[in-house]
C-alpha cells in the first residue's frame, strides 16, 4: 500500500480508535482498533523505534526524533469516493479482531485480521512508524486507556496504630 494520509481519532461511544488510511489517489480503508490491538501496536512500534517509556505516556520531545509534519498536521484529510473503499463500496469501518507484526531494519509491517473480511497488511517506513506511534500514544493518553494508578503507602508507627484501635472497633467501606 502506498499510504498518502493517516488519520486516527477516538470514538467515545464505542471506546475504540478509528484509523483511516488514504491509499494512492482514490483508495481508502477505515479500521476500528481496540485497546488490545492498540497496546500491541504501541509495544511493537516502541521496540522498532527503540523508544523507552510507559504505554500511553507521551514520550518527551527528546525521546522521539522530530518529524517534519508541518504540512501534514495542518492539511485537511482528503475524502475518498465510496467505491474506493478497500473493504467494499460503502462498507463501514472494519473491526480489527487480531493483529500480527514483523519488522525489518528499515520498516515494520502489521497484518490486521478484520472480522468477517480478508486481512490487511500495513507496512510502515521508520518515519511513518514514528508518526503512527505519536498519533496512537497521544490519543491513548487522552482517552486514558493505559493510565495506571499507583498508591504509595506510608509507614505508620505503633503509637498511631494503637490510637486507631482504641477509637474504632470496625471499619466499613462503601
Secondary structure, 3 states (H helix, E strand, C coil): CCEEEEEEEEECCCCEEEEEEEECCCEEEEEEECHHHHHHHHHHHHHHHCCCCCCCCCCCCCCCCCCCCHHHHHCCCCCCCHHHECCCCCCCCEEEEEEEEEECCCEEEEEEEECCCCCEEEEEEHHHHHHHHHHHHHHHHHCCCCCCCCCCCCCCCHHHHHHHHHHCCCCCCC
